[in-house]
Amino acid sequence: MNFVTSQLASVPAAACGWNGAAERRISPRRRTYKVARIGFGGGRAVINCLIRNLSETGACLGVESPMGIPDEFNLVFESGEPSRMCRVMWRKAKLLGVAFL
């Protein structure tokens, strides 16, 4: 387990809307545990995050602190998947709900 996953792993899955209830989103989210980076400021600023759940239309991100994260940013996957532009839909403690643009 690396630094990012060890620091963010304690956030419960239920905090990302995962409670076993029927999924009502347009595109159902799947639990995941992917390391990514939030990039903004023309690539000059980067914040590590952990993707807690993911769908075709958005994700729930665990962050050390949501302070300073802009409303729109580029989500860069460590796994090599294409990066995605995101808009923050909600903020809650150390979590961000984002929609892909």
C-alpha positions, 0 to 999 in steps of 0.5 A: 500500500503506497502513501496515497492509498494508506492516507485515504483508505480509511474513508468508508465506502458508504460516504461515497453513496455506496450503501447497498440501496438501488442505484439511481444514477444515469450510469451506475457507479462501481466500487474501485480503488484506483490512484489518480491525480487532480491536475489544474493551473495549467498542469502546475498544480497536482493533488493525489487522490483515490477513486472510490467509485467510478462510472461512465459519467462521474466518480467519487474521489477521496482526497487528503483535503478538498481545500484549494481544489477548483470546481473544474480540473483534469483527473489523471489516472495512474493506470494509464487510462485517458485523463478526464476533465471533471466538474465538482458536483459536491464536497463532503469532508475528504470526498469529492463527487465529480461529473465528467465533462 
